[in-house]
């Protein structure tokens, strides 16, 4: 640990201890009479207002992916595979405004905790709900792993543990961060990330504002940054014998890749279980709507963070260090370390670490809720009471995090990033079921199930086949169909929908049972002021009763 | 079940409101569609010129687009509340809550 900067290290540790304390104290925040209830542990009491909701959703949606992976992609390949994220985080909000308020209302009315709870109630299908829950957990694992990779990137640049050849010592700091995360999530549930999100967002805002005002001038101004980036991206890579990347997408295929990546990612983001968890934790329908208009403020920040990839490219020392490490994920951490005074590097690194912990906590809670509600209670323990459900969720959140930790440590970094892209392709396949279900019962439940399967298989195989000269499989998330370069998630969802439509017509013609629908149209616009009552009957209203649905 | 009694009134209010205010409803739909379209239709802004300050137009456009979407969605919410207001006596109160 000889090359560790003491000032940077101390500041990171102090801020980390601060959020740890907050994480444990959160258990007492807005304390309910009975904390052993999924509405409390898993949804923070379903009572957050606009202000807390903004911080929580912002803390939820903007992750290590934003702070590390996006600038890394901009650093490595420019506009199409990196800067599309800016377009994506713009259009996600108008799209979400169309369906999220309806999801909130129906979940509030029927006390649904997960998106799969809703599918269960709407389509009367245990198998379809299982498919949604399974996909959610599957897609979240690599996403949590990505958060840990983000923390790892910071630790590597700080030099903590990196000098040791021993894997255990090398990853010890990551284990510690992980352990703390696991314990405060177990104890405080969703209240912990909600409260820590205040610290996270303050630090992140500070980091971005300072970075944007301070760094460009240090490397020669925005004009110089853009011209350097353009020259670099247009030059030919010795490995692939193609240009490094795209500075401005002018060909029709690069434009198509840009917009399908943006559109596909935007559709995916709001059906991710952790987004739904954040949404359901708010107390009024209007709060969701208001936040869809307020959250773009957060995206402005994302735009500038993405451009830090170009700043890193312009700073010669940073670019050389990243090249030496052969890991573009280190671009932003190296840039900060090289150009900021060491105390502010500490603040910025802490922002990234805490920025990864908050979404990781929410994601593990969301995955745990899916497991408890839609697998454990549904298939193994139908009579599980609130206390048992909460206990199972607490343990499931630990299990999910251990799985993610293994991902983060065992797999090469590029693999983990690509698994996150694969997660996007997978979660998109739940979009037709969840979002169509919010508006219409026209689709047949089994048609949606087969459509989901078709999309999953096609998407997984297509993503597996993507290769570059340096990586044989899982090398990206776009491929070429009939001469057009398209995000695989989007082509898979089209296949998914076509199958669902065709089979719905067939199943209706031969009168396959459609299952019972426990919802009614006016409930999709309801705005119950009170959270659903915390009595077992209320909980079972959603999921337990409809066993007679017939599948 | 756990449904409060005022809910059906609110929802039937907003449902008939779409029929009662076709113009406002259409404006809302157009605004939301535009937010998505003008970002997804890349040929519109994929050029280096005109430069705004040091920023190539492509990058400037996307950065400037975000606050615009925030404002447009704010207008959408305002219009949605207008839709709801006549049928729902406590509608305006809800906005400030």
Interface residues (C-beta under 8 A of the other chain):
Chain A: X79 X83 X86 X87 X89 X90 X91 X93 X94 X95 X97 X98 X109 X110 X111 X221 X222 X223 X225 X226 X247 X248 X249 X250 X255 X258 X259 X262 X263 X284 X286 X289 X290 X292 X293 X294 X296 X297 X299 X300 X303 X304 X307 X521 X522 X523 X524 X525 X526 X527 X528 X529 X530 X532 X533 X538 X541
Chain B: X1 X2 X3 X4 X7 X8 X10 X11 X12 X14 X15 X32 X35 X36 X39 X40 X41 X42 X43 X46 X47 X48 X53 X54 X55 X56 X58 X59 X62 X63 X65 X66 X67 X69 X70 X72 X73 X74 X76 X77 X80 X94 X95 X97
